[in-house]
Amino acid sequence: MLKEPSPQQHELEMISLESLVPDTHLLRNIDQYIDFEFIRDRVRHFYCSNNGQNQKHQSQPYRSRQRLHGSRRQTQEGYLPKRAYTYDAATNTYQCPQGQSLIYATTNRLGYREYKSNPSHCRDCPLLSQCSRSANYVKVLTRHIWQDSKEHTTATD
């Protein structure tokens, strides 16, 4: 059945954490008897004094910091880089340097679409040693579901 609509809120209510935690709460007692300020002294040298960020990243631009934290995967030496494969948005496939298609297989939990090659084409490929170590002769490339938007944003920077 249909529910009655809830009343509209017309007043702003301010709530602070101090008002939510009772004076007799265990955490208030711990804070009263133990001084945790020693932690600040021990970790102060890790942080910038004016904004709380880690000091070693302060002088580096954002894109450099991304690489430090592993968000950009590096191509292993001796292997073809991802840019050697061409993405075709019309067919939603990648083309390898030898002209074979890597077709969409699945999307993983992290939001990456996986494109896989046909092992019968790759088995005798002259570039196999530069392409994949896979025992079943399958090359897998990934593309994030928001990759088009990411490329558009990067192009407008």
C-alpha positions in Angstrom: 0.0 0.0 0.0 1.0 3.6 -0.2 2.7 5.1 2.8 2.0 8.6 4.1 4.7 11.0 3.1 7.1 12.0 5.9 6.9 15.5 7.2 9.2 18.0 5.6 12.2 19.2 7.6 12.0 23.0 8.1 14.6 23.4 10.8 18.3 22.9 10.8 19.6 20.8 13.7 23.2 21.0 14.8 24.7 17.9 16.4 28.3 17.6 17.7 30.2 14.5 18.5 30.7 15.9 22.0 27.0 15.9 22.6 26.6 12.3 21.3 29.2 10.7 23.6 28.1 10.6 27.2 30.5 11.9 29.9 30.7 8.5 31.5 31.7 6.7 28.3 34.9 4.5 28.4 36.7 6.6 25.7 36.3 9.7 27.7 37.9 8.0 30.7 40.8 6.6 28.6 41.4 10.1 27.2 41.3 11.5 30.7 44.0 9.2 32.1 46.3 8.5 29.1 48.1 11.3 27.2 48.4 10.4 23.5 50.3 13.5 22.5 53.6 11.4 22.4 52.3 10.0 19.1 52.3 13.4 17.5 55.9 13.9 18.4 56.9 10.5 17.0 55.2 11.0 13.6 55.6 14.8 13.2 58.6 14.4 10.8 56.4 12.5 8.4 54.0 15.3 7.8 54.1 18.8 6.3 53.6 21.5 9.0 51.0 23.5 7.0 48.6 20.9 5.6 49.0 17.5 7.1 50.1 15.7 3.9 53.1 13.4 3.8 56.2 15.6 3.3 57.9 13.5 0.6 55.0 14.1 -1.8 54.7 17.8 -1.3 57.0 18.9 -4.1 55.7 16.4 -6.6 52.8 17.1 -9.0 49.7 15.0 -8.7 50.5 12.7 -11.7 53.9 11.8 -10.3 52.3 10.9 -6.9 49.9 8.5 -8.8 52.9 6.6 -10.1 54.5 6.4 -6.6 51.3 4.7 -5.2 51.2 2.2 -8.0 48.1 3.4 -9.9 50.1 3.2 -13.2 51.3 -0.2 -14.1 54.7 -0.4 -15.7 55.4 -2.5 -18.8 57.8 -5.3 -18.1 61.0 -5.0 -20.0 61.0 -7.0 -23.2 57.2 -6.9 -23.6 55.1 -4.8 -25.9 53.5 -1.8 -24.1 49.7 -1.5 -24.0 49.9 1.4 -26.5 51.1 -1.1 -29.1 47.6 -2.4 -29.2 44.9 -0.3 -30.8 41.4 0.0 -29.2 38.4 0.1 -31.6 35.4 1.7 -29.9 33.1 0.7 -32.7 33.7 -3.0 -32.2 34.8 -2.8 -28.6 37.9 -4.8 -29.4 41.7 -4.3 -29.3 43.9 -5.1 -32.3 47.3 -6.5 -31.7 50.4 -5.5 -33.7 49.9 -8.6 -35.9 46.3 -7.5 -36.7 44.5 -10.1 -34.5 41.5 -9.1 -32.4 41.3 -9.3 -28.6 37.6 -9.5 -27.9 35.7 -8.5 -24.7 35.4 -11.4 -22.3 34.2 -10.0 -18.9 34.4 -7.1 -16.5 36.1 -7.7 -13.2 35.1 -6.5 -9.8 37.4 -3.5 -10.0 35.6 -2.1 -13.1 38.1 -3.3 -15.7 36.9 -4.9 -18.9 39.1 -7.8 -19.9 39.9 -8.4 -23.6 41.3 -11.8 -24.6 43.1 -13.1 -27.7 42.3 -16.3 -29.5 45.0 -18.9 -28.5 44.9 -20.6 -31.9 46.1 -17.3 -33.5 48.7 -16.6 -30.8 50.2 -20.0 -30.6 52.3 -19.5 -33.8 52.7 -15.7 -33.6 56.2 -14.4 -34.1 55.6 -11.7 -31.4 54.4 -14.2 -28.7 57.6 -13.9 -26.6 57.1 -10.1 -26.5 53.4 -10.3 -25.9 52.6 -12.9 -23.2 54.1 -15.6 -21.0 50.7 -17.3 -20.7 50.9 -21.1 -20.8 47.6 -21.2 -22.7 48.7 -18.6 -25.3 46.1 -16.0 -24.4 47.0 -12.3 -24.2 44.7 -10.4 -21.7 44.4 -6.6 -21.9 42.3 -4.5 -19.5 40.4 -1.3 -20.0 38.6 0.6 -17.3 34.9 1.2 -17.8 35.5 4.9 -17.4 38.6 4.9 -19.7 37.0 7.1 -22.4 36.1 9.7 -19.8 39.6 9.5 -18.3 41.2 10.1 -21.7 38.8 13.0 -22.4 39.7 14.6 -19.1 43.5 14.1 -19.7 43.1 15.6 -23.2 41.5 18.7 -21.8 44.1 19.3 -19.1 
